[in-house]
């Protein structure tokens, strides 16, 4: 499963051996289309709108103006709606691999 996250900050665990930890926040997203191959098209809110074609997609999927970015993720959802984050809620510590710019 994949999720959209935003880096909030860095911290260290207290103890004999301190470990660096990255603090992240899960970005709320809506699944707008589920494909047979397990990939889902999700819409999420971002401050910048990339192009004018987004307005047509917002109308096609019945989204409000705040959902102005789209991404393809491997999600647990089998139907259209809010992105299922129950896997994160159940697990306390999650190992994450991130792809960033630069």
C-alpha positions as CSV (number, residue, x, y, z in Angstrom):
1,X,0.0,0.0,0.0
2,X,1.1,3.5,-0.7
3,X,0.2,6.8,1.0
4,X,0.8,10.4,0.3
5,X,2.8,12.0,3.1
6,X,4.3,15.3,4.0
7,X,7.4,15.7,6.1
8,X,6.7,17.6,9.3
9,X,10.2,17.5,10.9
10,X,13.0,15.4,12.5
11,X,13.4,14.2,16.0
12,X,15.6,11.8,18.0
13,X,14.5,9.0,20.4
14,X,15.7,9.3,24.0
15,X,17.8,6.5,25.4
16,X,21.2,5.0,25.5
17,X,21.4,4.9,21.7
18,X,19.5,7.8,20.2
19,X,18.0,7.2,16.8
20,X,17.0,9.8,14.2
21,X,13.3,9.7,13.3
22,X,11.4,11.5,10.5
23,X,8.0,12.8,11.5
24,X,5.4,12.7,8.7
25,X,1.8,13.5,8.3
26,X,-0.5,11.5,6.0
27,X,-2.2,13.8,3.4
28,X,-6.0,13.2,3.1
29,X,-6.9,11.9,-0.3
30,X,-9.9,10.6,-2.2
31,X,-9.8,7.5,-4.4
32,X,-11.6,8.5,-7.6
33,X,-10.9,5.5,-9.8
34,X,-9.9,1.9,-9.1
35,X,-8.1,-0.1,-11.8
36,X,-8.0,-3.9,-12.2
37,X,-4.2,-4.0,-11.8
38,X,-4.4,-2.8,-8.1
39,X,-3.5,0.8,-8.9
40,X,-5.9,3.6,-7.9
41,X,-6.2,7.2,-9.1
42,X,-6.3,9.5,-6.1
43,X,-7.0,13.2,-5.7
44,X,-5.4,15.3,-3.0
45,X,-5.1,18.9,-2.0
46,X,-2.0,20.9,-2.8
47,X,-1.5,24.7,-2.8
48,X,-0.4,24.9,-6.4
49,X,-2.6,23.9,-9.4
50,X,-0.3,22.5,-12.1
51,X,-2.5,23.1,-15.2
52,X,-6.0,24.2,-16.4
53,X,-7.0,20.6,-17.3
54,X,-7.5,19.8,-13.6
55,X,-10.8,21.6,-13.6
56,X,-12.2,19.1,-16.2
57,X,-11.1,16.2,-14.0
58,X,-12.6,17.7,-10.9
59,X,-16.0,17.9,-12.7
60,X,-15.7,14.4,-14.1
61,X,-15.0,12.9,-10.7
62,X,-17.4,15.2,-8.8
63,X,-14.6,16.8,-6.6
64,X,-14.5,20.2,-4.9
65,X,-11.9,22.8,-5.9
66,X,-9.6,21.9,-3.0
67,X,-8.6,18.5,-4.7
68,X,-6.3,20.0,-7.3
69,X,-3.6,17.2,-7.7
70,X,-3.9,13.7,-8.9
71,X,-1.6,10.7,-8.4
72,X,-1.6,6.9,-9.1
73,X,-1.1,4.8,-6.0
74,X,-1.3,1.2,-4.9
75,X,-4.2,1.5,-2.4
76,X,-6.2,-1.0,-0.3
77,X,-9.5,0.5,-1.5
78,X,-11.7,-1.6,-3.6
79,X,-14.2,1.2,-4.2
80,X,-14.3,5.0,-4.7
81,X,-14.1,7.1,-1.6
82,X,-11.7,8.3,1.1
83,X,-8.2,6.6,1.0
84,X,-8.2,3.7,3.5
85,X,-5.5,4.4,6.2
86,X,-6.5,1.6,8.6
87,X,-3.1,-0.1,8.0
88,X,-1.3,2.9,9.5
89,X,-3.7,3.2,12.5
90,X,-3.2,-0.5,13.4
91,X,0.6,-0.4,13.1
92,X,2.6,1.8,15.5
93,X,5.9,2.0,13.7
94,X,6.1,2.0,10.0
95,X,9.1,1.7,7.7
96,X,8.9,4.2,4.9
97,X,10.7,4.6,1.6
98,X,10.5,8.1,0.2
99,X,11.0,9.6,-3.2
100,X,11.8,13.2,-3.1
101,X,13.0,15.9,-5.5
102,X,16.7,16.8,-5.5
